[in-house]
Amino acid sequence: MGWFNKQSEAADSSSKSLDHVEEFLGKYDRSGAGRTGYAMTLWGIHAAFVKIFGSLDDYYVADSSKKNHYITMIGNNAIRALEAGETRVAECNHAFMNFLVATKDVPRRELRGSIEAFADRIDAIVNFGKSEIDRVGEMEKEAKEFLASDAPFAIGTGTVRGAVTERNVVAASQIIINDLQKILVTHQDYHLYIIEQYARLRLESGIRTMLDNVPLFEVEFEVLGLGWSQNSPRGPGVAYIETIRPAIRAWCEATVPSLDPGELSLRVIGAAYGHFRITGKSHFDEIRRGYAQHFHDQCLQQGRHVDAARWADVVERLGQ
């Protein structure tokens, strides 16, 4: 590699720089299976360049000291890579350095002749490198999903194995139901959880349709009181759900990294709530009906006949 040594200038003359770029492109063409490595390395250098300057044209109009500092930096990167035996990294840094010098600060669209052709080749190599980076990333993601396909994940007092699938969400829901049955001791605990968890979930726009099969009456939400919000103190059931939320999120993130873990974990929680409501429907409807009757009678005693009529409607419809 006689074209580079520690005593070389940060960049050669423009003519020699053009020769070095041509030499690099020839080596790239002859590298066979090694092209992928060259392309991915050059893409990384180019991506860092874009973060620093933006486009090639932005580089040309940048402050001279900033440009000189950058040229010196990638020249030093090439030296260090060469000393470490990383020939490909050294060659890519040196080639990109010389490419910048060879363009003579001429805007990209105005490049002509050999340097225009070289610029097109550099762009093509960078784009190929980006596609390979994406492909490798996709393979790593699939490998991560595969490795997690049978891994155990603790949810509450139980464990699910494998990824977030429909079957495993049902399994996780059953664990959550079992835990809730230990936490929700009284009818009041169950009643509060049914209403509060529904009220919190329906504030999430991406999950509202999941609640269609387990509706509540609007008057039931008044049990939470005026001014209730997601920041209000949590009842025991919702407090439990919040303690296991990080574990559910971690499960989603580890096994389905292609989806947003926050959104997916929220859907798991929504599915668990729906499963809870459906499996215990007759029991929960009886609890709701008992409380509706209590509030109806209370409203009548207080002379609040309109509210009493609303609660009477709940009593009647839950009794059907």
N, C-alpha and C positions, 0 to 999 in steps of 0.2 A: 504494500500500500504506500508507494512512494509519493503519492500526491498529498500526503498529510504528515506533518510532524509538529512537535511542540513549538518550534520557532516560527511557524508559518504565520502570516498576517491573519487577522480575523476573517478576511476574504481576499481572494486573488483579484487580479484585474478582471474586468468584465468579460474579456475574450477568453481568458483561461477558465473563468467560472462557467462559461457556456460549455467549454470542453469537458469540464468535470461533470456537469449535469448530463451531457450526452454519454459519458463513460458510465455513469450510474444507471441510466436507462438501459444501456446495452447489457450491463451486468444483471439488471432486473429481468430482462427478456431471456437471458440464458440461465436463470436460476431455477427453472422448472418448478418443482414442488415448493421451492423456497420463496416463490412469489408471495404466497399468503403472508409469510412472516414479514417480508419487506413492506407489503401493503399495510398491514396492521400497525407496524412501527411508524411508517410515514404518516398514517392517519393520526396516530397519537401526537406526533410532532405538530401536524397541521391543526389539530383540535386545540392544542395549547396556544398556538399562534393566533387562532381566531379569538380565543378568550382574551388575549392580551391586546390585539389590535382591531379585531373585527374582520374586515375583508382585506384583500391584497391592496386595493386602492386606499383603504384607510391607513395601511402601513406606510404607503408612499408619502402621505401628507402629515405623518406623525412627526413629532419633534426629533431632530437629528440625534440628540443624545440618547433618546429612548431607543431609536433604531440601532444605533451603534452598540448600546448595551445589550440588545437582544442578539445581534449578530455575534458579539463576543461570547454571550452565554451559550448559544448552541454550538459555537466553535469549541468552547471548553467542555461541553457535554460530549462532543465527538472525541476529544482527547481522553477524557475519563473512561468512556466506553471502550476506546481502543486499548488503553492500559489494562482494562479489566477483561480483555479478550472478547468483548461483545462487538464483533466486527460489523454485523448488520446494523446495529444501533449507531455505530460510528459513521458508517457509510450514509445512512439516511439523514443524520444530522448535518453532515458535511454537504450532502447533495442539496438539502433544503436551503442551507446557508448560501451556497453558490447560486442556486436558482434565484434567490432574492437579489443578489448582486447583479446577476446577468440581465435581469429585467430593466435595470437602469432607471428605476422609478417611473417607468412608462405605464400608464393606466392599462389594466388588463385587457380591455376591449380594443386598445390601440396597438397591442403587440403584433408584430409581423415577422414572417420568416421562421427561422429555426426556433427562436425563443417562443413564438406563439405555439408551434407544434409541441415543444417541450412542455409548455404550460398546460396544454390539453392533456398530454400524457400524465403529468403530475396529478391533474384533477381526476383523471380516470383511475389512477392507482389509489389515490386517497378515497375515492368513492368505493372501490373494490374493498379496501381495508375496512371501511365503515360497515359494508355489508357482511364481511367476515366477523367483525366484532359483534354485530347483531346476531349472526347465526350461532356463534359460540355462546353468546349470552342466553339464547333460546335453548341450546343444548344443556347448559348448566342449570337452567330453570327446570327443564324436564327431568334432569337427573336428580335435582333436589326434590321434586315432586315424587319421583320414583322411590328415592331413599326414605321419604317420609310416609310411603304408602302403608307401611306396617308398624310405624313407630307408635309407642304409647304416649298419650297426652292426658294429663290429669285435669279433670273438670269437676270442681267441687270435691265430693268424697269418692267419686268414681273415676274410671279411666276409659277413654275411647282409643281405639287403635286405627291408625291410618288417616287418610285425608278427610276433608269436610265433604262428605257425600250425603245424599238424601238419607241413606240408611244410618249413617253415623250421626247425623243431626237428630234423628229419632232416638238413637241410643243416648246421646247427650241430653236430650229433653227428658228422658226417663230418669237419668241421674239427677237432674235439676228438680224434677217432681219429687223424687224420693227425699232429697235434701229439704225441700220446702215443707214436706209433711212433718219433718222434725222441728222446723222453725216456726211454722204457723200452728199455734196451739189452739187458739180459740176461734170461734166463728168471726169475731171481730177482726182477728188477724187475717183470715182468709178474705173477708169482705174488703178490707183496706187494700190488700195486695191486688185483688182482682181489679179494683177501680184505679188504684195508683199506677200500676204497671201499664195498664191500658192508656191512661192519660199521658204518661211519659212517652210511650211508643208512638202515639198518634201525633206527637209533636215532630216526629222524624218523617220528613216527606217521602223518603225512599221505602218506607215500611208500612204506610197506611193501608195499602190494599191487602196486606197480610192479616189485617184485623177484621176484614169483612165477614168472616165466618164466625166471629165471636163478638158481636156487637154489644154495646151497652146503651142504656137510655141516657139522654143528656142530663136529665134531672139527677141521675146517680152521681155525676161528677161534682155536684154541689156539696157532697159529703166532704170533699177535700177543702172546702171553704173558699171564700173570696180571696183573690190575690195569690192563689196557689200557682206555683211555677216549677220548672225542673230544678230550680235551686232550693226548693223547700225541703225541710227535713224529711228523711226517708223512713218509711215504715220498715219493719223487720224483713219482709219478703224482698222488697226492692233493695234494701241494704245488702242482703245476701247476693242478689244478682250482680251488684256492683263489685263485690269482692271477687267473683269469678270471671268478671268481664275481661281482665287482662289475660287470664289463661285461655279464654275463648279466642281472643284476638291473636295470641301467640300461636294457637292451633291453626287458625286461618292463614296467618302469615307464613308459617312453616310449610304448609301442605298445598296452599293455592296462592303462590306468590304473584300470579298473574292478575289477581283481583285485589281491590283495595281492602286491606284487612279490617279497617274500621267499619266499612259498610257491610262487609260479609259477616263480621261478628255480630253486628246489630241484627242482621237477618236471622242468624242462629238464635239469638235471644228472642226475637219475635216469634220464630217457629216454636221455640220451647214454651213460650207463653200460650200460643194457640193450642199446642198439644195438651198443656195443663188444663186449659179451659174446656177443651172438647172431651178429654177422658173423664173429667169430673163434673160434666155439665149438670146432671140431675141434682147432684149434691150442692153444687154452687148456686144453681138457680133457686133452690129451696132457701139457701142462706140469703140470697139477694131478695127473695120474696118476703122473708121474715123481716128484714131491715126496711124494705119498702112499706110494709104494713105498719111498722113502728113509726116511720117518719110521717106516714099518712095520718096516723092517730095524733101525733104530736102537732102537726099542722092544724088539724081540726080544733084541738084544745087551744091553740094560739089564734084562732080565727083566720088563718091563712088558707082560705077555701080554694083559691086558684092552685096553690102548691099542693094542697091535699088532693085535688083532682088529678094532678100530674102523677102523684105517687099511687093513686088508686088505679090509674091506667097501667103502671108497672106491675102492681099486684095482680091485676086481671090477666095481663099478657104472659106473665111468668107462670101463671097457674094453668094456662091452656095446655 
